[in-house]
Amino acid sequence: MARKSSNCAICENSNLASICAACVNYGLGDYYNSLKSLRSTRDSLYSRLNEKLVEKRKADDQFNWRLSQNEKLEKLRERLNHLKKQLSQDKAKVEEESNDLNLKYELLDSAFATLQKNRVELLEKFYTNLIYTQNLGHMAITSERLHKQSIVIKQICKLFPVRRAFNVCFLSLMIFDDDNVECKENLNPWNGRYASGH
């Protein structure tokens, strides 16, 4: 280190370190000023370094945030593509099932139409037979009823062989019993049997 000048002739001419108080104080003051300048420079550099570190930390944070956002976006894109693919598959599946259902509905409509046609044919045939059977039953019941009525009227004619019963017996026998010729002849006013007042 270069020795600085001083007013002390002993310290200046000697190659030894300063030994007088004035030279020592001068050297200390000079050293203090140098340290103060260096401290100021250090503080300035520390301040600049802190600013750089803050800026770098912010830049790193922004980079990490962008990186995380890019990862999230990539995952969202992958999920979106997966959902689009799944939606396309589901649409195809729904369309296929819809076509199957339409085909089944057409088959069911055809089957219902056939069943309705068969039902109408069976009902027509059944009701024709039923009406014919009912008509036969009604005819049998009517015939039996008329036969019973004719028997009752025959008994009435036998119990009351008088002219006043002529109208009832004669008309009833004419309507209900065409085979009862004997009773008709007995009640016939032109026969002459009841004309005499029997």
C-alpha positions in Angstrom: 0.0 0.0 0.0 1.4 3.4 -0.9 2.3 5.5 2.0 0.6 8.9 2.2 2.4 12.0 3.0 2.3 13.6 6.5 3.8 16.5 8.3 5.9 14.2 10.5 9.4 14.0 9.1 10.3 10.9 11.3 7.4 8.8 10.0 7.8 10.1 6.5 11.6 9.3 6.2 11.2 6.0 8.1 10.2 2.8 6.5 8.4 1.7 9.7 4.8 2.1 10.5 3.6 5.4 11.9 4.4 5.8 15.5 3.4 9.4 16.3 -0.1 10.3 17.3 -0.7 12.7 14.5 0.3 10.3 11.8 -1.7 7.5 13.5 -4.8 9.7 13.7 -4.3 10.9 10.1 -4.1 7.3 9.0 -7.1 6.2 11.0 -9.2 9.1 9.6 -8.1 8.2 6.1 -9.0 4.6 6.7 -12.3 5.5 8.2 -13.2 7.6 5.2 -12.3 4.7 2.9 -14.4 2.3 5.0 -17.3 4.7 4.9 -17.1 5.0 1.1 -16.8 1.2 0.8 -19.8 0.8 3.2 -21.9 3.2 1.1 -20.9 1.3 -2.0 -21.7 -2.0 -0.3 -25.1 -0.7 0.8 -25.8 0.6 -2.7 -24.9 -2.8 -4.1 -27.0 -4.6 -1.5 -29.9 -2.4 -2.4 -29.5 -3.0 -6.1 -29.1 -6.7 -5.3 -32.2 -6.8 -3.2 -34.1 -5.0 -6.1 -32.7 -7.5 -8.5 -33.7 -10.4 -6.2 -37.2 -9.0 -5.8 -37.5 -8.6 -9.5 -36.2 -12.1 -10.1 -38.5 -13.5 -7.4 -41.5 -11.7 -9.1 -40.3 -13.0 -12.5 -40.0 -16.5 -11.0 -43.4 -16.3 -9.5 -44.9 -15.1 -12.8 -43.1 -17.9 -14.6 -44.2 -20.5 -12.1 -47.8 -19.1 -12.3 -47.7 -19.2 -16.1 -46.3 -22.7 -16.0 -49.0 -23.9 -13.6 -51.7 -22.1 -15.7 -50.3 -23.8 -18.8 -50.4 -27.2 -17.1 -54.0 -26.5 -16.0 -54.9 -25.4 -19.5 -53.3 -28.5 -20.9 -55.2 -30.7 -18.5 -58.4 -28.8 -19.3 -57.8 -29.3 -23.0 -57.2 -33.0 -22.5 -60.4 -33.2 -20.5 -62.3 -31.2 -23.1 -61.0 -33.5 -25.9 -62.0 -36.5 -23.8 -65.4 -35.1 -23.1 -65.9 -34.3 -26.8 -64.9 -37.8 -27.7 -67.2 -39.2 -25.1 -70.0 -37.0 -26.2 -69.6 -38.1 -29.8 -69.7 -41.7 -28.7 -72.8 -41.1 -26.5 -74.5 -39.3 -29.5 -73.7 -42.3 -31.7 -75.0 -44.7 -29.0 -78.2 -42.6 -28.5 -78.8 -42.4 -32.2 -78.3 -46.2 -32.5 -80.7 -46.8 -29.6 -83.2 -44.4 -31.1 -83.1 -46.2 -34.4 -83.6 -49.5 -32.5 -86.5 -48.0 -30.6 -88.1 -46.7 -33.8 -87.8 -50.1 -35.4 -89.4 -51.7 -32.3 -92.2 -49.1 -32.3 -92.9 -49.9 -35.9 -92.9 -53.6 -35.1 -95.2 -53.0 -32.2 -97.6 -50.8 -34.3 -97.7 -53.6 -36.9 -98.4 -56.2 -34.2 -101.1 -54.0 -32.7 -102.7 -53.5 -36.1 -102.6 -57.3 -36.7 -104.1 -57.9 -33.2 -106.8 -55.3 -33.8 -107.7 -56.9 -37.1 -107.8 -60.4 -35.6 -109.8 -59.0 -32.7 -112.4 -57.5 -35.1 -112.6 -60.7 -37.1 -113.0 -62.8 -33.9 -115.6 -60.4 -32.5 -117.6 -60.5 -35.8 -117.4 -64.2 -35.8 -118.2 -64.6 -32.1 -121.0 -62.1 -32.1 -122.5 -63.7 -35.2 -122.5 -67.1 -33.5 -123.7 -65.4 -30.3 -126.6 -63.7 -32.0 -127.5 -66.8 -33.8 -127.4 -68.8 -30.5 -129.4 -66.1 -28.7 -132.0 -66.1 -31.4 -132.3 -69.9 -31.2 -132.6 -69.6 -27.4 -135.2 -66.9 -27.7 -137.1 -69.0 -30.3 -137.1 -72.0 -28.0 -138.2 -69.9 -25.0 -141.0 -68.3 -27.0 -142.1 -71.7 -28.3 -142.2 -73.2 -24.9 -144.0 -70.2 -23.5 -146.6 -70.3 -26.2 -147.0 -74.0 -25.7 -147.6 -73.5 -22.0 -150.1 -70.7 -22.7 -152.0 -72.9 -25.1 -152.2 -75.6 -22.4 -153.5 -73.1 -19.9 -156.1 -71.8 -22.4 -157.2 -75.4 -23.2 -157.8 -76.0 -19.5 -159.7 -72.7 -19.3 -161.9 -73.7 -22.2 -162.6 -77.1 -20.6 -163.5 -75.5 -17.3 -165.6 -72.7 -18.8 -167.3 -74.0 -22.0 -169.6 -70.9 -22.2 -170.1 -68.3 -24.9 -168.6 -65.5 -22.8 -165.2 -67.2 -22.8 -165.4 -67.6 -26.6 -163.5 -64.4 -27.4 -160.6 -65.1 -25.1 -160.2 -68.8 -25.9 -160.8 -68.5 -29.6 -158.4 -65.6 -30.2 -155.8 -67.1 -27.9 -156.0 -70.5 -29.6 -155.8 -68.8 -33.0 -152.6 -67.1 -32.0 -150.8 -69.6 -29.8 -152.0 -73.1 -30.9 -152.9 -73.7 -34.5 -153.0 -77.5 -33.9 -155.9 -77.3 -31.3 -158.6 -77.9 -33.9 -161.0 -79.6 -31.5 -161.2 -76.6 -29.1 -161.5 -74.2 -32.1 -164.4 -76.2 -33.5 -166.1 -76.3 -30.1 -165.7 -72.5 -29.7 -166.6 -71.7 -33.3 -169.8 -69.6 -33.3 -170.7 -70.8 -36.8 -170.5 -74.4 -35.7 -174.0 -74.2 -34.2 -173.0 -75.8 -30.9 -173.1 -72.7 -28.8 -175.5 -70.9 -31.0 -178.4 -72.5 -29.2 -177.2 -71.0 -25.9 -175.3 -74.0 -24.5 
